[in-house]
């Protein structure tokens, strides 16, 4: 049985999300039914809901969900109202980082935060970043998603004073070691003040962005 934390949004400004990996399918089904039938229906985000679990939920549950195969996320009961004025850019080094980027984007969408994906501008073709940097610095928070050597995070961190949240991904060969090299690279970045999430944690980066946005009380 999954006990949903209904009051988390009131406590910390962020609602509970349901991490579905390794949870029993029947427990997920029960939660979907319960949360969709409550009098005060709150939007709910499901993460790591892979297609095998999703397909096994049954038609009655599937029809209640807005599901995205790339990010393996689902919305139940819609999304939260739009947060005005604030915008987040989600920047990827390569298209192989798309699943993590999409998880971050869907999480922000769930929270009502405007976001845009700026994809495939890694440092192997630095001209791609040069073409977009003037646009990038106009966003309020920057989520930088990169595997391999994850150099993009340091480069962007050295070009703007906007909050930069790095997400290392498990993309890479050999000593990339499932994203550990990218993680260590971001953690040892010489760009001062760059924040770093765990490997492939697009959800966490989106929530960190929401905390930054909610913590700024200056009317814009």
Secondary structure, 3 states (H helix, E strand, C coil): CCCCCCCHHHHHCCCCEEECCCCCHHHHHHHHHHHHHCCCCCCEEEECCCHHHHHCCCHHHHCCEEEECCCCEEEECCCCCCCCCCEEEEEECCHHHHHHHHHHHHHHHHHCCEEEEECCCCHHHHHHHHHHHHHHCCCCEEEEEECCCCHHHHHHHCCCCCEEEEEECCCCCHHHHHHHHHHHHHHCCCCCCCEECCCCCHHHHHHHHHHHHHHCCCCC
